[in-house]
Amino acid sequence: MDFLPVFLNIKDQPCLVVGGGDVASRKVRFLRQAGGKVHVVAPVLSDSLQDLLSKGEITHRASVYDAADLAGVMLVIAATDDAGINQQVAEDSRQRNIPVNVVDAPALCSFVVPSIIDRSPVLIAISSGGSSPVLARLLKSRLEALIPASYGRLAILVKGFRETVKQRFSSTRQRRFFWEKILQGPVAEMMFSGQDAAARQALQAAIDSGEEAHNVGEVYLVGAGPGDPDLLTFRALRLLQQADVVVYDRLVSAPILELARKDAERIYVGKRKSDHTLVQDEINQLLVTLAKQGKRVVRLKGGDPFIFGRGGEEIDTLMQEGILFQVVPGITAAAGCAAYAGIPLTHRDYAQSVVFVTGHLQNNSIDLDWSALVQKQQTIVIYMGLTGLDKICAELINHGMDADTPIALIQRGTTPEQKVYLGSLLTMPSIIHDSEIMPPTLIIIGDVVKLHEKLAWYEP
């Protein structure tokens, strides 16, 4: 270990930064975030530092560095573009036993500045010892995806109950086991989803009951997005990797399903036309049953749970049964597929509004407000419209839409199998009949489709 990882309390302590450029400005911001009182020594200040000075947030001596500047300071950062000055700052600081960091010169440093994940009061520091700051930043970005922003609030909640838990549980082992269950269970998830009051009540109830393990299940309705696993939200990935059971539909891509915990049970409840593995009421009851068994259940849905995903029906049942749940939005197919196809859903020259509808056939009919759809400068996005595409095109033409209106059908959007079929209301039915279409598909109708050839960027 080349460095001893420590966290210094510099709140209201004098800190010196030598240098007045952009690099120095970043270091000043870093010190101020930790509450340090920053004094800058430099002949000239950058605009950002000058702004801080005018606000009284830093002090400044407009001159070159002098050893006298070290008097009374707690730590020093040298950030000039003069190697000689930087070395002198380092030597003078070491002689006075003052911690010093010289930017981009690890050999001169007595401490290094790490990449930081700030979930105050929780802090995670990552350092390469100055050998590769870029690598440290890459590691930070990966960890950011796994550590919810709400961990700080969770830490504050725990701090407020530590003494109470000490009094309730006599042994260290009991307390450790209790906190492990709390920090990996419903209380933590309530905090992560913004239900702070409910989390506080649940934590107090767990303490009052004296239970070391609280076997309460919960359900997470998670939007899996349109297919590309990189489009999952941080929260979706985290919940997937801690779920005991994953209940998924046919629109969830295999790469996304593979991100679930390896030992998690997987239950397929997909629906195709005239082929439902489970009807919706049975899916609702399945979620309730699994949660009552004390399991953490991810209900994984393609796109977004609340856009043609029947998520509202599922959480209605969960609420009636008193099951804990949270909803994690996903990138809906309209946004994801359109973006990967290079088709803006709105555009200043082509469309000022967009409408989402479902083309799902109900008793071999499509019940849509055709007149409302036939509007100028409006984009129509149709989910589940492949089977009824002939009727959709015919009805739009019959209700006054130009037969030459451009239309795009996107198959398996955002995935390596993505393919975009282009045509018009008049020609698209025959194009589809002569092609092998692989669902899922999304249909976009409107003048914005003209932009595909110019803006298409994704090459599967």
LUMMARVEX-64724 format. One line per 10 residues: number of its first residue (from 0); their letters; for each residue y, z, x of C-alpha. Coordinates in pm, whole numbers, plus 50000, padded with zeros to 5 digits. Example, Ala and Ser with C-alpha at 12.3 -4.5 7.8 and 13.67 -1.06 7.14 Angstrom:
<sites>
0) AS) 49550 50780 51230 ~ 49894 50714 51367
</sites>
This chain:
<sites>
0) MDFLPVFLNI) 50000 50000 50000 ~ 50317 49878 50172 ~ 50559 50064 49942 ~ 50545 50387 49745 ~ 50618 50305 49380 ~ 50875 50553 49252 ~ 51132 50564 48972 ~ 51473 50695 49080 ~ 51710 50868 48844 ~ 52050 50720 48935
10) KDQPCLVVGG) 52227 50806 48611 ~ 52591 50884 48695 ~ 52510 50863 49067 ~ 52726 50658 49311 ~ 52566 50331 49418 ~ 52708 50076 49662 ~ 52674 49699 49641 ~ 52801 49499 49938 ~ 52884 49146 49831 ~ 53079 48987 49548
20) GDVASRKVRF) 52887 48671 49454 ~ 52640 48581 49179 ~ 52346 48755 49351 ~ 52552 49072 49387 ~ 52647 49043 49021 ~ 52280 49049 48918 ~ 52218 49358 49129 ~ 52522 49531 48981 ~ 52392 49461 48630 ~ 52052 49603 48730
30) LRQAGGKVHV) 52207 49927 48861 ~ 52432 49969 48562 ~ 52141 49931 48322 ~ 51993 50239 48489 ~ 52320 50429 48447 ~ 52444 50408 48807 ~ 52814 50431 48897 ~ 52862 50113 49097 ~ 53117 50055 49373 ~ 53144 49698 49509
40) VAPVLSDSLQ) 53277 49610 49852 ~ 53370 49245 49897 ~ 53681 49045 49984 ~ 53650 48842 49661 ~ 53463 48903 49334 ~ 53283 48650 49117 ~ 53415 48595 48764 ~ 53145 48818 48612 ~ 53220 49104 48852 ~ 53592 49059 48799
50) DLLSKGEITH) 53530 49094 48426 ~ 53340 49421 48479 ~ 53621 49547 48701 ~ 53884 49467 48438 ~ 53681 49667 48185 ~ 53662 49964 48419 ~ 53283 49942 48444 ~ 53278 49917 48825 ~ 53510 50006 49112 ~ 53601 49768 49394
60) RASVYDAADL) 53739 49770 49746 ~ 53869 49424 49839 ~ 53766 49416 50203 ~ 53476 49353 50437 ~ 53208 49620 50469 ~ 53271 49931 50676 ~ 53025 50214 50751 ~ 53268 50453 50582 ~ 53173 50285 50251 ~ 52840 50469 50269
70) AGVMLVIAAT) 52995 50811 50229 ~ 52836 50998 49937 ~ 52635 50708 49796 ~ 52278 50751 49665 ~ 52153 50401 49740 ~ 52279 50069 49877 ~ 52218 49702 49806 ~ 52337 49438 50053 ~ 52386 49101 49883 ~ 52620 48898 50104
80) DDAGINQQVA) 52557 48551 50247 ~ 52624 48685 50600 ~ 52298 48791 50773 ~ 52490 48993 51032 ~ 52668 49204 50773 ~ 52346 49256 50578 ~ 52167 49377 50890 ~ 52451 49614 50975 ~ 52442 49760 50623 ~ 52067 49816 50660
90) EDSRQRNIPV) 52096 49985 51002 ~ 52382 50209 50894 ~ 52199 50313 50578 ~ 51877 50397 50762 ~ 52066 50615 51009 ~ 52199 50816 50714 ~ 51862 50820 50529 ~ 52012 50628 50238 ~ 51768 50395 50056 ~ 51875 50034 50118
100) NVVDAPALCS) 51774 49696 49984 ~ 51876 49371 50149 ~ 51835 49073 49920 ~ 51575 48821 50045 ~ 51512 49020 50364 ~ 51206 49246 50308 ~ 51193 49351 50673 ~ 51534 49517 50640 ~ 51455 49701 50317 ~ 51354 50062 50271
110) FVVPSIIDRS) 51298 49985 49902 ~ 51244 49666 49704 ~ 51370 49582 49356 ~ 51074 49502 49128 ~ 51046 49283 48822 ~ 51074 49517 48528 ~ 50934 49528 48178 ~ 51178 49752 47996 ~ 51041 49934 47692 ~ 51260 50239 47751
120) PVLIAISSGG) 51164 50513 47794 ~ 50852 50322 47906 ~ 50912 50118 48223 ~ 50667 49893 48404 ~ 50759 49773 48752 ~ 50588 49480 48926 ~ 50641 49405 49291 ~ 50502 49167 49552 ~ 50662 49373 49826 ~ 50925 49105 49869
130) SSPVLARLLK) 50666 48843 49965 ~ 50693 48640 49644 ~ 50947 48738 49377 ~ 50842 48431 49172 ~ 50484 48560 49155 ~ 50611 48899 49038 ~ 50810 48729 48762 ~ 50505 48529 48653 ~ 50299 48847 48631 ~ 50578 49005 48433
140) SRLEALIPAS) 50579 48720 48181 ~ 50205 48761 48126 ~ 50233 49133 48071 ~ 50531 49086 47838 ~ 50298 48902 47601 ~ 50065 49202 47582 ~ 50316 49487 47553 ~ 50504 49505 47221 ~ 50878 49562 47233 ~ 50826 49866 47008
150) YGRLAILVKG) 50640 50066 47275 ~ 50963 50248 47356 ~ 50999 50373 46999 ~ 50634 50474 47003 ~ 50690 50675 47321 ~ 50988 50852 47161 ~ 50776 50934 46855 ~ 50499 51080 47073 ~ 50748 51284 47276 ~ 50870 51454 46959
160) FRETVKQRFS) 50518 51570 46870 ~ 50380 51670 47210 ~ 50446 52042 47169 ~ 50305 52041 46816 ~ 49985 51873 46939 ~ 49958 52125 47226 ~ 49964 52408 46975 ~ 49715 52236 46742 ~ 49455 52143 47005 ~ 49369 52405 47264
170) STRQRRFFWE) 49189 52195 47527 ~ 49317 51913 47742 ~ 49018 51702 47640 ~ 49093 51743 47269 ~ 49455 51648 47321 ~ 49367 51344 47529 ~ 49114 51225 47272 ~ 49362 51280 46989 ~ 49640 51083 47159 ~ 49403 50798 47253
180) KILQGPVAEM) 49312 50759 46887 ~ 49674 50778 46775 ~ 49801 50530 47033 ~ 49530 50276 46952 ~ 49523 50318 46577 ~ 49725 50286 46257 ~ 50013 50508 46370 ~ 50088 50279 46664 ~ 50057 49969 46447 ~ 50299 50116 46193
190) MFSGQDAAAR) 50553 50160 46470 ~ 50496 49807 46599 ~ 50556 49664 46251 ~ 50874 49868 46194 ~ 50729 50131 45958 ~ 50867 50424 46155 ~ 50885 50674 45868 ~ 50527 50600 45761 ~ 50411 50636 46123 ~ 50576 50977 46151
200) QALQAAIDSG) 50414 51093 45828 ~ 50072 50962 45933 ~ 50097 51134 46272 ~ 50194 51462 46110 ~ 49903 51428 45866 ~ 49661 51369 46154 ~ 49788 51681 46329 ~ 49770 51891 46011 ~ 49413 51781 45943 ~ 49310 51863 46298
210) EEAHNVGEVY) 49103 51545 46320 ~ 49038 51420 46669 ~ 48952 51076 46532 ~ 49095 50937 46211 ~ 48857 50670 46080 ~ 49106 50459 45885 ~ 49069 50083 45867 ~ 49352 49834 45834 ~ 49405 49465 45776 ~ 49631 49227 45968
220) LVGAGPGDPD) 49722 48899 45799 ~ 49784 48684 46103 ~ 49929 48334 46108 ~ 49730 48129 46361 ~ 49982 47845 46368 ~ 49896 47475 46350 ~ 49630 47468 46622 ~ 49772 47500 46973 ~ 49679 47851 47097 ~ 49999 47864 47304
230) LLTFRALRLL) 50193 47876 46976 ~ 50050 48214 46874 ~ 50298 48500 46862 ~ 50265 48790 47104 ~ 50171 49022 46817 ~ 49907 48781 46685 ~ 49737 48768 47025 ~ 49746 49146 47066 ~ 49592 49211 46724 ~ 49328 48945 46778
240) QQADVVVYDR) 49220 49118 47095 ~ 49180 49458 46932 ~ 49023 49359 46598 ~ 48671 49471 46505 ~ 48633 49184 46256 ~ 48797 48841 46230 ~ 48794 48677 45888 ~ 48902 48316 45937 ~ 48941 47989 45748 ~ 48866 47628 45839
250) LVSAPILELA) 49221 47554 45958 ~ 49186 47794 46252 ~ 49114 47601 46570 ~ 48823 47698 46795 ~ 49045 47776 47099 ~ 49239 48029 46891 ~ 48923 48192 46761 ~ 48803 48225 47120 ~ 49098 48454 47194 ~ 48950 48725 46973
260) RKDAERIYVG) 48768 49017 47129 ~ 48429 48893 47245 ~ 48235 49160 47057 ~ 48433 49122 46734 ~ 48240 49017 46426 ~ 48345 48673 46297 ~ 48325 48593 45925 ~ 48398 48238 45807 ~ 48555 48208 45461 ~ 48680 47851 45485
270) KRKSDHTLVQ) 48751 47629 45189 ~ 48711 47258 45148 ~ 48757 47044 44840 ~ 48486 47150 44593 ~ 48321 47362 44867 ~ 48438 47722 44885 ~ 48238 47958 45106 ~ 48395 48244 44909 ~ 48636 48226 44618 ~ 48972 48396 44671
280) DEINQLLVTL) 48886 48711 44475 ~ 48577 48758 44690 ~ 48784 48719 45008 ~ 49030 48980 44880 ~ 48746 49223 44810 ~ 48582 49153 45146 ~ 48900 49262 45324 ~ 48907 49584 45121 ~ 48540 49659 45190 ~ 48572 49606 45565
290) AKQGKRVVRL) 48886 49821 45587 ~ 48722 50103 45392 ~ 48445 50098 45651 ~ 48710 50200 45904 ~ 48735 49859 46069 ~ 49041 49681 46203 ~ 49036 49343 46033 ~ 49230 49033 46131 ~ 49260 48788 45842 ~ 49330 48479 46048
300) KGGDPFIFGR) 49496 48193 45863 ~ 49603 47849 45980 ~ 49980 47808 45988 ~ 50166 48093 45818 ~ 50002 48336 45572 ~ 50286 48305 45323 ~ 50319 47925 45313 ~ 50034 47787 45102 ~ 49811 48050 45263 ~ 49759 48280 44960
310) GGEEIDTLMQ) 49858 48575 45175 ~ 50055 48723 44888 ~ 49742 48750 44674 ~ 49550 48921 44952 ~ 49811 49187 45028 ~ 49855 49249 44656 ~ 49489 49353 44643 ~ 49524 49559 44961 ~ 49821 49746 44816 ~ 49634 49822 44495
320) EGILFQVVPG) 49347 49967 44702 ~ 49577 50168 44931 ~ 49472 49977 45244 ~ 49704 49978 45545 ~ 49814 49627 45640 ~ 50076 49423 45817 ~ 50170 49055 45806 ~ 50221 48855 46123 ~ 50406 48527 46058 ~ 50282 48211 46223
330) ITAAAGCAAY) 50434 47873 46301 ~ 50370 47680 45983 ~ 50211 47335 46008 ~ 50534 47167 45896 ~ 50730 47304 46191 ~ 50454 47270 46449 ~ 50319 46926 46360 ~ 50663 46776 46309 ~ 50782 46907 46646 ~ 50477 46774 46832
340) AGIPLTHRDY) 50514 46438 46655 ~ 50881 46410 46752 ~ 50995 46407 46388 ~ 51288 46645 46317 ~ 51258 46772 45961 ~ 51636 46771 45930 ~ 51884 46546 46108 ~ 52255 46494 46069 ~ 52215 46119 46002 ~ 51895 46123 45797
350) AQSVVFVTGH) 51822 46447 45612 ~ 52020 46757 45514 ~ 51736 46930 45331 ~ 51360 46967 45350 ~ 51107 47063 45084 ~ 50748 47184 45130 ~ 50493 47101 44859 ~ 50116 47104 44828 ~ 49927 46789 44738 ~ 49613 46983 44654
360) LQNNSIDLDW) 49439 46823 44357 ~ 49382 47054 44062 ~ 49142 46903 43806 ~ 49202 46560 43963 ~ 49575 46577 43895 ~ 49883 46657 44101 ~ 50146 46853 43915 ~ 50470 46806 44108 ~ 50833 46777 44004 ~ 50862 46414 44111
370) SALVQKQQTI) 51228 46378 44009 ~ 51325 46675 44228 ~ 51142 46518 44522 ~ 51317 46182 44491 ~ 51649 46283 44643 ~ 51864 46113 44905 ~ 51865 46254 45258 ~ 51576 46487 45186 ~ 51255 46524 45385 ~ 50932 46591 45195
380) VIYMGLTGLD) 50648 46773 45373 ~ 50314 46768 45194 ~ 50034 47007 45278 ~ 49676 46921 45179 ~ 49783 46579 45059 ~ 49522 46347 45212 ~ 49292 46323 44909 ~ 49576 46258 44666 ~ 49784 46034 44892 ~ 49743 45722 44674
390) KICAELINHG) 49877 45903 44369 ~ 50156 46074 44564 ~ 50289 45742 44696 ~ 50258 45574 44358 ~ 50435 45852 44170 ~ 50723 45868 44416 ~ 50775 45493 44383 ~ 50746 45514 44002 ~ 51017 45782 43997 ~ 51264 45575 44196
400) MDADTPIALI) 51193 45624 44566 ~ 51218 45306 44774 ~ 50872 45167 44846 ~ 50980 45109 45207 ~ 51053 45480 45263 ~ 50884 45571 45592 ~ 50590 45809 45591 ~ 50391 45973 45868 ~ 50048 46129 45845 ~ 49973 46368 46132
410) QRGTTPEQKV) 49612 46458 46192 ~ 49520 46775 46383 ~ 49879 46826 46491 ~ 49959 47017 46815 ~ 49598 46980 46939 ~ 49445 46732 47188 ~ 49311 46540 46884 ~ 49657 46482 46738 ~ 49719 46132 46604 ~ 50016 46004 46407
420) YLGSLLTMPS) 49975 45728 46146 ~ 50297 45552 46046 ~ 50367 45342 45740 ~ 50565 45332 45417 ~ 50501 45455 45065 ~ 50372 45105 44991 ~ 50149 45057 45294 ~ 50024 45404 45385 ~ 49739 45421 45128 ~ 49572 45112 45271
430) IIHDSEIMPP) 49632 45230 45629 ~ 49453 45555 45553 ~ 49167 45384 45371 ~ 49104 45166 45677 ~ 49111 45461 45920 ~ 48886 45754 46004 ~ 49106 46053 45935 ~ 49006 46393 46074 ~ 49155 46685 45879 ~ 49357 46897 45879
440) TLIIIGDVVK) 49647 46664 45809 ~ 50016 46692 45726 ~ 50230 46427 45555 ~ 50602 46378 45619 ~ 50807 46146 45397 ~ 51167 46046 45462 ~ 51401 45860 45693 ~ 51350 46119 45970 ~ 51012 45953 46033 ~ 51207 45664 46192
450) LHEKLAWYEP) 51283 45895 46484 ~ 50919 45928 46586 ~ 50912 45626 46817 ~ 51224 45745 46998 ~ 51155 46120 47015 ~ 50776 46142 47042 ~ 50704 46346 47354 ~ 50356 46491 47310 ~ 50078 46281 47460 ~ 49740 46435 47368
</sites>
